[in-house]
């Protein structure tokens, strides 16, 4: 089968042929239909996920697929089921890491990977959905959209009319803007360093866009809305300067949610940190997928989309093939894309 494989840290992905091995207890063979690309893949390519010792390995953790075959012990799905492929653990068996053959050697890989024609997946990393569920929705629910909905609803517990600022307007940031609109937040402010993100962010519900490279966020908030702080700030960038600049903008009841991951070994300095003790008490918290619970949440989100309430228009900005994976990675890295869908 054809896959995108990381052979060297900081190198381009290689399109190669990888062989499947027999399924062991709790594993499922999935024919991959489509995969998203997440910022986590950039971190893996850079070796920032403690993965340098495990190359070569497969990538991707949000996808749509069809169950081809089930291994011993699997009861959650059957052959022919359409599934969301997700990195968060759901119901079912936590299987061993899968093995593949590559260049006459056996290699291990993650318990879900999606940038390949087929994937051996742990039973608890897939959730069955109706066959008419769009592939792009399945891929988004594997990480980007589900993380955004969980972060807004469960992690930040956004109330009607609370202000929300999303730092970073890539695929995850755009999903967060959409999720904030569903929560009736106001105002919703999108922040990025690329002006080309303005149209996408505003089309998804942002009331205002700020280019933090050219403008002061603090000044623009007061100029546009007459506010000096924000109730909920969600950072998707993991950028040191961004964190230092935006944490002081929390309101007295503010919740700061870190979705993006700072570089390993990097320190964040909070100057004049006395502001943290104002108001009712501020919170700074790192989230794991917004507390997304696949088995519980995916059926709800699919129904919400089918009703027309949960829209995913304009979140996917590019559709590409597996052979174009390095071009797609470069688009994500350069900030020129929202969510990219790799169609197999």
Secondary structure, 3 states (H helix, E strand, C coil): CEEEEECCCCCCCEEEECEECCCCCCEEEEEEEEEECCHHHHHHHCCCCCCHHHCCEECCCEEEEEEEEECCCCCCCCCCCEEEEECCCCCCCCCCCCEEEECCEEEECCCCCCCECEEEEEHHHEEEECCCCCHHHHHHHHCHHHHHHHHHHHHCCCCCCCCEEEECCCHHHHHHHHHHHHCCCCCEEEEECCCCHHHHHHHCCCCEEEECCCCCHHHHHHHHHCCCCEEEEEECCCCHHHHHHHHHHEEEEEEEEECCCCCCCCCCCCCCHHHHHCCCCCEEEECCHHHCCHHHHHHHHHHHHHCCCCCCCCCEEEEEEHHHHHHHHHHHHCCCCCEEEEEC
